[in-house]
Amino acid sequence: MIEPHLAGNDRSTRESVDLRILTLIGSLLLAATVSLTFGQVLLRYFFNNPQTWAEEVGRYLFIWITFLGAAVAFARDTHIRVDAVIALLGSKVARRGDLFRRLVEAAAVAMLLYSGILVAWKHRNASFYTMPDMPQVIFYLAVPVGSALALFYVMRGIMRWKA
């Protein structure tokens, strides 16, 4: 886990290999989404030949990016939170508040993981209307995979927490 107080260059040198790979995958998915959307705009407005599958694939790639990005945010301990009240209560209370926050995050991500597994299982045999050979479960797996990664990083933060 990376200490949240580290500056930009220090952070990048201390990131684990798994986090760097996860960031690379998210970056490649973002590049694919931008390329797909740009190609769709060209095909639609300049060649009058829109592709029906492009909007659907772009949407699901965006979902993958969102869940992988959330896992990266949990790993870096930079996920959005409001800490104004905790900061006013002193360092001892703030430390306990930090543990409580991490436990709540773990519970929320675990529930998201469970519901994501249920949805992916429900769509395990479904295919897309616009791409009949592509199974929908590939895209629905974004929720359980991203949630499992986020839960891993949250649990790692809890295990490294010191009183």
C-alpha positions as CSV (number, residue, x, y, z in Angstrom):
1,M,0.0,0.0,0.0
2,I,1.1,3.5,-0.7
3,E,1.2,6.1,2.0
4,P,-1.3,8.8,1.0
5,H,1.0,11.7,2.0
6,L,3.7,10.8,-0.6
7,A,4.2,13.3,-3.4
8,G,3.7,12.5,-7.1
9,N,7.1,11.1,-8.1
10,D,7.6,9.3,-4.8
11,R,4.2,7.6,-5.2
12,S,5.0,6.2,-8.7
13,T,8.3,4.7,-7.6
14,R,6.7,2.9,-4.6
15,E,3.6,1.4,-6.4
16,S,3.4,-2.4,-6.5
17,V,3.6,-4.2,-9.8
18,D,0.0,-5.4,-9.5
19,L,-1.2,-1.8,-9.2
20,R,0.9,-0.7,-12.2
21,I,-0.6,-3.5,-14.3
22,L,-4.1,-2.5,-13.2
23,T,-3.4,1.1,-14.1
24,L,-2.0,0.1,-17.5
25,I,-5.1,-2.1,-18.2
26,G,-7.4,0.9,-17.3
27,S,-5.3,3.2,-19.5
28,L,-5.6,0.8,-22.5
29,L,-9.3,0.5,-22.0
30,L,-9.6,4.2,-21.9
31,A,-7.6,4.5,-25.2
32,A,-9.8,1.8,-26.7
33,T,-13.0,3.7,-25.7
34,V,-11.7,7.0,-27.1
35,S,-10.7,5.3,-30.3
36,L,-13.9,3.5,-30.7
37,T,-16.0,6.7,-30.0
38,F,-13.9,8.7,-32.4
39,G,-14.2,6.0,-35.1
40,Q,-17.9,5.9,-34.6
41,V,-18.2,9.7,-35.0
42,L,-16.2,9.4,-38.3
43,L,-18.3,6.5,-39.6
44,R,-21.6,8.2,-38.6
45,Y,-21.1,11.8,-39.8
46,F,-18.6,11.5,-42.6
47,F,-19.4,8.1,-44.2
48,N,-23.0,7.8,-43.1
49,N,-22.3,4.2,-41.9
50,P,-22.8,4.0,-38.1
51,Q,-22.0,0.8,-36.4
52,T,-24.7,-0.4,-34.0
53,W,-22.3,-2.3,-31.7
54,A,-19.9,0.6,-31.1
55,E,-22.1,2.5,-28.7
56,E,-22.8,-0.6,-26.6
57,V,-19.2,-1.7,-26.5
58,G,-18.1,1.8,-25.6
59,R,-20.6,1.9,-22.7
60,Y,-19.4,-1.4,-21.3
61,L,-15.7,-0.4,-21.6
62,F,-16.5,2.7,-19.7
63,I,-18.0,0.5,-16.9
64,W,-14.8,-1.6,-16.8
65,I,-12.7,1.6,-16.6
66,T,-14.8,2.9,-13.7
67,F,-14.5,-0.3,-11.6
68,L,-10.8,-0.7,-12.3
69,G,-10.3,2.9,-11.5
70,A,-12.2,2.5,-8.2
71,A,-9.9,-0.4,-7.3
72,V,-6.8,1.8,-8.0
73,A,-8.3,4.6,-5.9
74,F,-8.8,2.1,-3.0
75,A,-5.2,0.8,-3.4
76,R,-3.8,4.4,-3.3
77,D,-6.2,5.3,-0.5
78,T,-7.3,8.3,-2.6
79,H,-10.9,7.3,-2.9
80,I,-13.2,10.3,-2.3
81,R,-14.2,10.9,1.3
82,V,-15.3,13.7,3.6
83,D,-12.9,14.0,6.5
84,A,-13.6,17.5,7.8
85,V,-15.2,16.3,11.0
86,I,-12.6,13.6,11.7
87,A,-9.8,16.1,11.2
88,L,-11.2,18.3,13.9
89,L,-11.3,15.5,16.5
90,G,-7.6,15.0,17.0
91,S,-5.2,12.4,15.8
92,K,-6.2,9.5,18.2
93,V,-9.9,9.8,17.2
94,A,-8.8,10.3,13.5
95,R,-6.9,7.0,13.6
96,R,-9.9,5.1,14.9
97,G,-12.1,6.9,12.4
98,D,-9.8,5.8,9.7
99,L,-10.2,2.1,10.7
100,F,-14.0,2.6,10.9
101,R,-14.0,4.1,7.4
102,R,-12.0,1.1,6.1
103,L,-14.3,-1.4,7.7
104,V,-17.4,0.4,6.1
105,E,-15.6,0.4,2.8
106,A,-14.9,-3.3,3.1
107,A,-18.6,-4.0,3.9
108,A,-19.8,-1.9,1.0
109,V,-17.4,-3.3,-1.5
110,A,-18.2,-6.9,-0.3
111,M,-21.9,-6.2,-0.9
112,L,-21.1,-4.8,-4.4
113,L,-19.1,-7.9,-5.1
114,Y,-21.9,-10.2,-4.1
115,S,-24.5,-8.4,-6.2
116,G,-22.1,-8.2,-9.1
117,I,-21.6,-12.0,-9.0
118,L,-25.4,-12.4,-9.0
119,V,-25.8,-10.2,-12.0
120,A,-22.9,-11.7,-14.0
121,W,-24.3,-15.2,-13.2
122,K,-27.7,-14.2,-14.5
123,H,-26.3,-13.0,-17.8
124,R,-23.8,-15.9,-18.2
125,N,-25.6,-17.4,-21.2
126,A,-26.9,-14.1,-22.8
127,S,-25.5,-12.6,-25.9
128,F,-25.8,-9.1,-27.3
129,Y,-28.4,-8.1,-29.9
130,T,-25.8,-6.2,-31.9
131,M,-23.1,-8.8,-31.5
132,P,-24.7,-12.3,-31.2
133,D,-21.4,-14.1,-31.0
134,M,-20.2,-12.0,-28.0
135,P,-21.3,-13.2,-24.5
136,Q,-22.7,-10.5,-22.3
137,V,-21.0,-11.9,-19.2
138,I,-17.6,-10.5,-20.4
139,F,-18.9,-7.0,-19.8
140,Y,-21.0,-7.8,-16.7
141,L,-17.9,-9.2,-15.0
142,A,-16.6,-5.7,-14.6
143,V,-18.5,-5.3,-11.3
144,P,-17.4,-8.5,-9.6
145,V,-13.8,-8.2,-10.9
146,G,-13.4,-4.5,-10.0
147,S,-15.1,-5.1,-6.6
148,A,-12.9,-8.1,-5.8
149,L,-9.8,-6.0,-6.6
150,A,-11.1,-3.1,-4.5
151,L,-11.9,-5.5,-1.6
152,F,-8.4,-6.9,-1.8
153,Y,-6.9,-3.4,-1.5
154,V,-9.3,-2.3,1.2
155,M,-8.4,-5.5,3.2
156,R,-4.8,-4.9,2.6
157,G,-5.2,-1.4,4.1
158,I,-7.0,-2.8,7.1
159,M,-4.3,-5.4,7.7
160,R,-1.6,-2.7,7.6
161,W,-3.5,-0.4,9.9
162,K,-1.8,0.4,13.1
163,A,-3.4,1.7,16.3
